[in-house]
Amino acid sequence: MSVTLEGFRPSSYLTSETARLQETVGNGKAIAAVSGGVDSTVAALVAKRALGERLLPVFIDTGFLRAGEPENVKARLGDPSLGLKVKLVKAGGRFLEATKGEAMAEEKRKKFRETFYQVLGEEARKDGCDFVVQGTIAPDWIETQGGIKTQHNILEQVGIDSLSKYGFRVVEPMSELYKDQVRVLGRHLDLPKDMSERQPFPGPGLLVRCIGTVSKKKLDLLKSSTMIVEEKLGPFNYDQYFAGVIENKFAKEPVYKNLDETAAGALGLPSSETRVDVFEDRVTGVKGDTRSYGRLAGIRIQEDSRETYGWLPEKLRLAQSSIVEKFVEVTRVAVLVKEKRGGPSLSVVVRAVSTRDFMTAAVAQVPWKILKDIAESILKTGDSSRVYYDITPKPPATIEFE
């Protein structure tokens, strides 16, 4: 059992938070910002117990969601067993315009946050709501305050006054809980298992998995790749699994000239059989408990040896740690699974991890034949030329790419 579950009593927590919400909101009304994820769903259910019909759930379609997700989430949350009648607000154009041309992960997150709360504030004013309930949990504000990455739902913890800036007060019934505690609370509230155990999905959605600048081409590839990865890895019950997309533009700095030898030495291969490409676009990592906005290194093992090493996770782990330790600018390492020569200049990076509290995470040992199957399916779409598997734990990587 996770340490964070010891001593956690969902019934006691629910009683105290219901009373706190009733006292805070009084006779007023509140919007619940929902996404279909376990955090926002459980927060909305807690608030519904306290406020009843004075709680108005709102789902903002940012355009960075998985295919068909807005309509599916609205229908699922509106099921009589949950009774969350969700208002769907379509705002994809605003979010795409706000983040267009921006390659830096932190700036993308901040522009997303600003647009998100502007839209939410407009909806709150329409419905006469002075409060917004959201599913912030402890890792969100810990990572934001620690400078690792800006979570889109963190305001007051970083000195942003939501009342003066957006016109509402934020209420966070679960801000001291961790993910495993939220899942327990969800089960206590009779949340169906497919929702209480649902895969985490970041607030900015596919924006943080679209590495570098956002484009429709990259988003389309990301949506199709996400469907494939979720279908193929779903039966394995990894704690989180997803895809990212990055352009095949590579750094040429002299500092990386010995990367091939480092990787080959760790793998026990001749340097002629190993090549390491360093992508230009940067990804987010953690080094020394602070954010390290660095490079992604992609190991390309000669094809006739690739499958052999795909079944040797300890060798790959050693290659990853050797590269990250020796090259301070490298935040993550991925290994090439399959490529299509002459294909489009985009790569898909598959990520799967095992974790309890999402503060640290180990790389999931996905069978190589499953990774090959995923890569073949993705490459058949014709929109990418390479598929990699991320072999970096947290730390030094974050779970998400940006």
DODRENTOR-59779 format. One line per field, with one value per residue (C-alpha): residue number from 1; residue in three letters; x, y, z. Coordinates in pm, 1 decimal, always signed. Each point is the difference from the previous one (the first is absolute). Layout:
N
pos: (NUM, ...)
code: (ALA, ...)
c1: (X, ...)
c2: (Y, ...)
c3: (Z, ...)
END
This chain:
402
pos: (1, 2, 3, 4, 5, 6, 7, 8, 9, 10, 11, 12, 13, 14, 15, 16, 17, 18, 19, 20, 21, 22, 23, 24, 25, 26, 27, 28, 29, 30, 31, 32, 33, 34, 35, 36, 37, 38, 39, 40, 41, 42, 43, 44, 45, 46, 47, 48, 49, 50, 51, 52, 53, 54, 55, 56, 57, 58, 59, 60, 61, 62, 63, 64, 65, 66, 67, 68, 69, 70, 71, 72, 73, 74, 75, 76, 77, 78, 79, 80, 81, 82, 83, 84, 85, 86, 87, 88, 89, 90, 91, 92, 93, 94, 95, 96, 97, 98, 99, 100, 101, 102, 103, 104, 105, 106, 107, 108, 109, 110, 111, 112, 113, 114, 115, 116, 117, 118, 119, 120, 121, 122, 123, 124, 125, 126, 127, 128, 129, 130, 131, 132, 133, 134, 135, 136, 137, 138, 139, 140, 141, 142, 143, 144, 145, 146, 147, 148, 149, 150, 151, 152, 153, 154, 155, 156, 157, 158, 159, 160, 161, 162, 163, 164, 165, 166, 167, 168, 169, 170, 171, 172, 173, 174, 175, 176, 177, 178, 179, 180, 181, 182, 183, 184, 185, 186, 187, 188, 189, 190, 191, 192, 193, 194, 195, 196, 197, 198, 199, 200, 201, 202, 203, 204, 205, 206, 207, 208, 209, 210, 211, 212, 213, 214, 215, 216, 217, 218, 219, 220, 221, 222, 223, 224, 225, 226, 227, 228, 229, 230, 231, 232, 233, 234, 235, 236, 237, 238, 239, 240, 241, 242, 243, 244, 245, 246, 247, 248, 249, 250, 251, 252, 253, 254, 255, 256, 257, 258, 259, 260, 261, 262, 263, 264, 265, 266, 267, 268, 269, 270, 271, 272, 273, 274, 275, 276, 277, 278, 279, 280, 281, 282, 283, 284, 285, 286, 287, 288, 289, 290, 291, 292, 293, 294, 295, 296, 297, 298, 299, 300, 301, 302, 303, 304, 305, 306, 307, 308, 309, 310, 311, 312, 313, 314, 315, 316, 317, 318, 319, 320, 321, 322, 323, 324, 325, 326, 327, 328, 329, 330, 331, 332, 333, 334, 335, 336, 337, 338, 339, 340, 341, 342, 343, 344, 345, 346, 347, 348, 349, 350, 351, 352, 353, 354, 355, 356, 357, 358, 359, 360, 361, 362, 363, 364, 365, 366, 367, 368, 369, 370, 371, 372, 373, 374, 375, 376, 377, 378, 379, 380, 381, 382, 383, 384, 385, 386, 387, 388, 389, 390, 391, 392, 393, 394, 395, 396, 397, 398, 399, 400, 401, 402)
code: (MET, SER, VAL, THR, LEU, GLU, GLY, PHE, ARG, PRO, SER, SER, TYR, LEU, THR, SER, GLU, THR, ALA, ARG, LEU, GLN, GLU, THR, VAL, GLY, ASN, GLY, LYS, ALA, ILE, ALA, ALA, VAL, SER, GLY, GLY, VAL, ASP, SER, THR, VAL, ALA, ALA, LEU, VAL, ALA, LYS, ARG, ALA, LEU, GLY, GLU, ARG, LEU, LEU, PRO, VAL, PHE, ILE, ASP, THR, GLY, PHE, LEU, ARG, ALA, GLY, GLU, PRO, GLU, ASN, VAL, LYS, ALA, ARG, LEU, GLY, ASP, PRO, SER, LEU, GLY, LEU, LYS, VAL, LYS, LEU, VAL, LYS, ALA, GLY, GLY, ARG, PHE, LEU, GLU, ALA, THR, LYS, GLY, GLU, ALA, MET, ALA, GLU, GLU, LYS, ARG, LYS, LYS, PHE, ARG, GLU, THR, PHE, TYR, GLN, VAL, LEU, GLY, GLU, GLU, ALA, ARG, LYS, ASP, GLY, CYS, ASP, PHE, VAL, VAL, GLN, GLY, THR, ILE, ALA, PRO, ASP, TRP, ILE, GLU, THR, GLN, GLY, GLY, ILE, LYS, THR, GLN, HIS, ASN, ILE, LEU, GLU, GLN, VAL, GLY, ILE, ASP, SER, LEU, SER, LYS, TYR, GLY, PHE, ARG, VAL, VAL, GLU, PRO, MET, SER, GLU, LEU, TYR, LYS, ASP, GLN, VAL, ARG, VAL, LEU, GLY, ARG, HIS, LEU, ASP, LEU, PRO, LYS, ASP, MET, SER, GLU, ARG, GLN, PRO, PHE, PRO, GLY, PRO, GLY, LEU, LEU, VAL, ARG, CYS, ILE, GLY, THR, VAL, SER, LYS, LYS, LYS, LEU, ASP, LEU, LEU, LYS, SER, SER, THR, MET, ILE, VAL, GLU, GLU, LYS, LEU, GLY, PRO, PHE, ASN, TYR, ASP, GLN, TYR, PHE, ALA, GLY, VAL, ILE, GLU, ASN, LYS, PHE, ALA, LYS, GLU, PRO, VAL, TYR, LYS, ASN, LEU, ASP, GLU, THR, ALA, ALA, GLY, ALA, LEU, GLY, LEU, PRO, SER, SER, GLU, THR, ARG, VAL, ASP, VAL, PHE, GLU, ASP, ARG, VAL, THR, GLY, VAL, LYS, GLY, ASP, THR, ARG, SER, TYR, GLY, ARG, LEU, ALA, GLY, ILE, ARG, ILE, GLN, GLU, ASP, SER, ARG, GLU, THR, TYR, GLY, TRP, LEU, PRO, GLU, LYS, LEU, ARG, LEU, ALA, GLN, SER, SER, ILE, VAL, GLU, LYS, PHE, VAL, GLU, VAL, THR, ARG, VAL, ALA, VAL, LEU, VAL, LYS, GLU, LYS, ARG, GLY, GLY, PRO, SER, LEU, SER, VAL, VAL, VAL, ARG, ALA, VAL, SER, THR, ARG, ASP, PHE, MET, THR, ALA, ALA, VAL, ALA, GLN, VAL, PRO, TRP, LYS, ILE, LEU, LYS, ASP, ILE, ALA, GLU, SER, ILE, LEU, LYS, THR, GLY, ASP, SER, SER, ARG, VAL, TYR, TYR, ASP, ILE, THR, PRO, LYS, PRO, PRO, ALA, THR, ILE, GLU, PHE, GLU)
c1: (+0.0, +121.2, +123.1, -247.9, -290.4, +100.0, -244.4, -213.6, -372.0, -218.0, -320.2, +161.3, +157.3, -331.6, -180.1, +250.6, +27.4, -377.3, -34.7, +285.5, -154.1, -339.1, +156.6, +214.7, -268.0, -286.9, -319.1, +188.7, +66.8, +316.4, +130.4, +184.8, +273.5, -13.1, +211.3, -110.5, +317.7, -18.4, +117.9, -256.2, -278.3, +53.8, +26.2, -331.3, -168.4, +123.1, -130.1, -333.6, -52.6, +52.1, -181.1, -251.3, -157.6, +205.1, +298.4, +29.6, +254.3, +173.5, +223.1, +219.8, +90.0, +347.6, +64.4, +286.0, -211.5, -7.2, -226.5, -367.8, +87.7, -214.2, -325.0, +92.9, +87.1, -319.0, -209.8, +192.1, -18.1, -367.0, -83.1, -268.0, +245.2, +211.8, -253.6, +247.4, -184.5, +293.4, -2.0, +237.9, +180.8, +180.8, +305.0, +259.8, +67.7, +89.2, +246.5, +170.8, +37.8, +133.9, +272.7, +83.4, +370.0, +111.8, +258.6, +95.5, -191.6, -38.7, -128.0, -246.5, -130.9, -34.3, -182.8, -228.5, -68.2, -84.5, -243.7, -153.3, -83.9, -120.0, -254.2, -90.2, -49.2, -233.6, -207.7, -8.0, -135.6, -265.9, -130.2, +42.5, +263.0, +253.6, +195.1, +179.1, +59.9, +298.0, +183.4, +343.0, +198.6, +325.1, +246.2, -144.0, +102.0, +311.9, +142.0, -104.8, +142.1, +312.6, +61.9, -27.8, -292.3, -293.7, -320.5, -283.2, -230.9, +231.5, -85.8, -6.1, +298.1, +215.8, -148.1, -271.1, -315.5, -278.5, -267.4, +159.9, +139.9, -287.0, -297.1, -37.0, +145.3, +158.3, -107.7, +224.0, -147.0, +288.6, +308.8, +168.6, -65.7, +214.0, -124.2, -42.2, -204.0, -218.5, -69.8, -99.3, -230.2, -151.0, -75.3, -156.9, -228.0, -98.8, +185.6, +8.9, +336.5, +64.5, -9.5, +166.4, +292.1, -4.3, +328.0, +124.4, -33.1, +166.4, -214.8, +161.5, -67.0, +194.6, +163.8, +268.0, +50.3, +41.3, +368.3, +112.7, -236.0, -357.6, -135.2, -308.6, +220.2, +168.5, -329.2, -163.9, +292.0, -11.1, -371.8, +32.9, +312.3, -170.6, -287.9, +244.9, +211.0, -302.6, -152.7, +321.5, +117.7, -340.0, -3.1, +331.3, -126.3, +306.1, -55.6, +36.1, +66.7, -22.4, +171.5, +182.9, +94.9, +323.3, +154.3, +306.0, +226.1, +329.2, +261.1, +351.1, +194.0, +353.5, -82.7, -197.8, +275.7, +77.1, -361.1, +25.1, +299.8, -169.1, -312.4, +195.3, +226.5, -297.2, -169.0, +316.9, -20.3, +254.4, -50.1, -67.3, -323.5, -142.7, -99.6, -154.0, -202.4, -67.0, -326.1, -1.1, -332.1, +36.8, -187.5, -55.2, +193.3, +111.6, +360.7, +85.3, -369.7, -27.5, -122.2, +249.9, -133.0, +229.6, +40.2, -142.9, +260.3, -118.5, +211.7, -3.4, +139.6, +90.0, -308.3, +133.4, +84.1, -299.2, -240.8, +259.6, +60.3, -371.3, -28.6, +288.0, -147.6, +300.5, +233.9, -231.4, -25.6, +378.8, +19.8, -260.9, +170.4, +344.8, -119.8, -188.8, +292.8, +262.9, -195.0, -157.0, -227.6, -169.8, -319.0, -144.0, +109.0, -215.6, +81.8, -109.2, -251.0, -67.4, +50.4, -129.3, +268.7, -103.3, -308.8, -126.2, +236.0, -189.5, +72.8, -241.3, +136.2, -191.1, +9.9, -119.5, +76.5, -75.0, -53.1, -186.9, -9.3, +111.4, +285.4, +239.9, -50.5, +173.5, +4.9, -257.6, +156.8, -222.6, +67.1, +202.3, -247.2, -274.3, +216.8, +67.3, -371.6, -69.5, +274.7, -123.3, -356.1, +114.4, +227.1, -283.3, -183.1, +268.9, +41.7, +327.0, +335.0, +120.1, -145.4, +203.2, -56.6, +91.9, +232.4, +41.5, -134.7, -123.7, +240.0, +184.4, -303.0, -345.0, -282.2, -134.3, +229.5, -64.4)
c2: (+0.0, +348.9, +205.2, +273.8, -239.3, -76.6, +172.9, +139.5, -35.3, +99.2, +26.6, +242.4, +199.3, +23.0, +120.1, +275.6, +118.7, +6.6, +222.9, +223.8, +40.1, +87.2, +261.2, +145.4, +24.6, +80.4, +58.9, +70.8, -209.5, -160.3, -125.5, -330.8, -15.5, -362.8, -187.6, -359.8, -83.7, -150.7, +316.9, +241.7, -261.8, -82.3, +370.9, +62.9, -290.0, +129.4, +348.2, -141.3, -161.3, +338.0, +227.4, -215.0, +182.5, +312.1, -175.1, +48.6, -234.1, +149.8, -180.0, +221.4, -153.9, +144.1, -174.0, -192.7, -298.4, -355.9, -85.5, +9.6, +71.0, +310.9, -166.7, -329.6, +170.3, +205.3, -313.5, -204.0, +261.1, +58.5, -364.6, -24.0, -182.3, +317.0, +267.8, +265.7, +196.4, +143.6, +313.9, -44.9, +317.3, -18.4, +227.6, -188.0, +293.1, +231.4, -246.4, -77.4, +370.7, +69.6, -264.6, +29.1, +36.8, -57.0, -277.2, +40.6, -237.3, +240.7, +281.4, -236.6, -105.6, +361.7, +108.7, -299.4, +88.8, +361.1, -101.6, -274.5, +234.6, +275.3, -241.4, -137.3, +353.5, +83.2, -308.9, +79.4, +348.4, -137.0, -232.9, +240.1, -213.1, +150.6, -323.2, -257.0, -350.7, -180.2, -327.7, +129.4, -265.8, +21.6, -88.8, +285.2, +279.3, -178.5, -24.3, +355.3, +156.5, -213.6, +144.3, -337.0, +98.6, +240.1, -195.2, +182.2, -19.1, +169.8, +360.7, +105.2, -220.5, +213.2, +333.3, +42.1, +156.2, -171.3, +236.4, +320.4, -153.0, -223.0, +90.0, -316.6, -174.7, -342.9, -287.0, -309.8, -280.4, -240.7, +220.6, -198.7, -343.3, -218.1, -202.2, -328.8, +176.2, +162.6, -341.8, -137.3, +298.2, -56.7, -362.4, +109.1, +228.5, -299.5, +132.2, -283.4, -176.8, +109.5, +358.2, -35.1, -182.1, +204.6, +90.0, +342.6, +262.0, +340.3, +312.0, +153.0, -332.0, -86.1, +342.5, -134.1, -310.3, +206.5, +75.9, +337.8, +214.9, -114.9, -71.1, -174.7, -263.7, -83.6, +0.0, -232.8, -243.5, +25.5, -79.0, -308.3, -119.5, +51.6, -226.3, -272.1, +21.1, -1.2, -298.1, -205.6, +78.8, +12.5, -372.9, +30.1, +237.4, +223.5, +307.2, +238.7, -46.4, +235.7, +134.7, +321.4, +151.5, +182.6, +133.7, -173.8, +301.0, -83.1, +196.6, +9.7, +149.6, -139.0, -84.5, -301.7, -148.7, -285.6, -105.6, -296.5, -138.2, +50.2, -187.2, -275.6, -48.2, -36.1, -244.4, -199.1, +63.5, +131.0, +374.4, -69.7, -177.8, +281.0, +354.5, +261.3, +289.6, +301.8, +175.5, +379.7, +46.3, -12.3, -212.3, +38.8, -197.1, +10.0, +22.8, +80.2, +58.3, +285.9, +26.3, -93.0, +113.8, -207.5, -221.8, -334.4, -249.7, -277.8, -319.5, -179.1, -351.9, -176.4, -183.1, -355.0, +63.4, +218.4, -272.8, -177.5, +316.6, +74.0, -303.2, +116.8, +278.7, +11.4, +70.7, +277.3, +140.0, +13.5, +179.7, +252.9, +72.8, +22.5, +255.4, +214.8, +1.5, +85.2, +252.4, +256.5, +147.9, -334.8, -42.5, -313.6, -299.5, -209.3, -307.4, -38.9, -281.6, +25.5, +246.0, +59.0, +139.5, +297.5, +60.6, +332.3, +190.3, -75.0, -254.0, -152.9, -69.0, -257.2, +33.9, -247.9, +13.3, -169.1, +226.1, +28.8, +369.0, +153.3, +175.2, -269.9, -256.1, -304.0, -86.5, -270.4, -314.9, -25.1, -320.2, +82.9, -180.3, +232.7, +304.5, -128.5, -51.2, +356.0, +139.2, -187.9, +125.0, +360.0, -8.0, -137.5, +330.9, +155.3, +310.7, -89.8, -159.1, -119.6, -146.9, +7.3, -131.1, +235.7, -187.3, +279.8, -30.1, +294.1, +153.1, +104.5, +22.5, +125.4, -236.4, +231.7, +127.3, +369.7)
c3: (+0.0, -81.0, +294.7, -90.4, +64.6, +357.0, +230.4, -285.4, +77.1, -297.9, +209.0, +247.4, -281.9, -181.2, +311.6, +73.8, -362.5, -47.6, +305.2, -118.9, -345.3, +145.1, +223.9, -279.4, -269.7, +235.0, -198.6, -321.5, -308.6, -132.4, -331.7, +2.9, -262.7, -117.5, -253.1, +43.9, +192.7, +346.5, +181.6, -142.2, +8.2, +367.6, +86.9, -178.7, +181.0, +338.6, -86.4, -121.7, +338.4, +163.6, -247.5, -186.0, -295.3, +77.4, -159.5, -377.2, -168.1, -306.6, -250.8, -220.8, -336.1, -50.7, -331.8, +163.4, +98.8, -125.7, -293.6, +106.6, +362.0, +70.8, -102.0, +169.1, +329.1, -0.6, -54.1, +257.9, +276.4, -73.9, +70.7, +273.1, +227.4, +11.3, -85.6, -111.6, -267.4, -190.9, -212.7, -295.2, -106.9, -335.0, -0.6, -206.8, -232.7, +290.0, +150.6, -329.3, -74.7, +350.8, -25.5, -371.2, -77.4, +360.2, +43.6, +368.6, +225.1, +291.4, -224.2, -165.7, +342.0, +115.7, -315.5, +34.8, +365.2, -86.1, -274.1, +215.5, +285.1, -230.7, -150.2, +342.7, +134.6, -288.9, +75.7, +371.5, -71.2, -236.2, +272.0, +293.5, +171.1, +239.0, +52.1, -216.3, +134.2, -150.9, +53.8, +104.2, +188.1, +196.8, -281.9, -210.8, +235.3, +126.7, -353.7, -83.9, +315.4, -36.2, -345.4, -177.3, -223.0, +9.0, +50.6, -174.7, +303.7, +249.7, +81.5, +365.0, +87.4, -232.3, +99.0, -266.1, +146.5, -196.3, +133.7, -124.9, -319.7, -115.4, +219.3, +207.4, +303.3, -40.0, +225.2, +8.7, +213.3, -67.3, -6.9, +279.3, -152.3, -221.8, -297.0, +185.7, +270.6, -264.9, -151.9, +342.0, +55.3, -345.3, +78.8, +329.8, -204.9, -217.7, -301.5, -257.9, -19.8, -358.5, +127.8, +341.4, -161.8, -320.7, -165.9, +110.8, -271.8, +39.8, +24.3, -311.0, -172.3, -312.9, +7.5, +237.7, -214.5, -317.3, +59.9, -132.7, -205.2, -55.3, -346.7, -133.9, -163.0, +328.3, +190.0, -253.4, +26.8, +377.7, +13.3, -220.3, +184.5, +336.4, -104.9, -103.7, +317.5, +230.9, -182.2, -2.1, +354.8, +171.6, +92.0, +186.6, +272.8, +3.5, +214.8, -293.4, -370.6, -295.6, -311.6, -82.6, -335.7, -84.7, -321.5, -144.1, +35.9, +168.4, +194.0, -143.0, +292.7, +48.7, +362.6, -124.8, -215.8, +243.1, +53.5, -236.2, +187.9, +338.7, -104.8, -174.2, +302.3, +236.4, -235.5, -67.4, -374.5, -251.6, -51.0, -368.0, +99.6, +210.9, -87.3, +228.4, -140.3, +222.8, -80.9, -21.6, +180.1, +375.2, +253.3, +373.1, +257.3, +362.3, +116.4, +359.7, +88.4, -250.7, -356.2, -270.6, -334.8, -216.7, -301.6, -100.3, -122.7, -228.8, -12.3, -335.7, +32.1, -324.2, -123.2, +29.8, +369.7, +85.8, +103.7, +212.7, +201.8, +13.9, +226.7, +222.3, +215.2, +235.3, -291.9, -121.1, +353.5, +22.5, -335.3, +113.8, +332.5, -162.1, -254.6, +252.0, +244.3, -258.9, -209.2, +232.4, -267.2, -65.4, +202.2, -158.4, -200.5, -233.8, -206.1, -361.9, -47.9, -372.2, -284.6, -351.3, -223.3, -207.0, +211.6, +139.6, +227.8, +320.8, +274.8, +249.9, +349.4, +206.3, +380.1, +265.5, +373.2, +329.6, +301.2, +329.2, +71.1, -335.2, +179.6, -120.4, -276.7, -148.2, -368.9, -74.7, -144.1, -305.9, -198.4, -311.8, -225.4, +127.0, -67.8, -352.1, -54.5, +117.7, -224.3, -305.7, +55.7, +41.5, -305.0, -214.1, +38.8, -220.3, +216.7, +175.6, -80.8, +342.2, +319.1, +322.8, +353.2, +286.3, +240.5, +257.6, +357.9, +210.5, +97.3, -215.1, -230.7, +89.4, -90.7, -270.9, -275.8, +68.8)
END
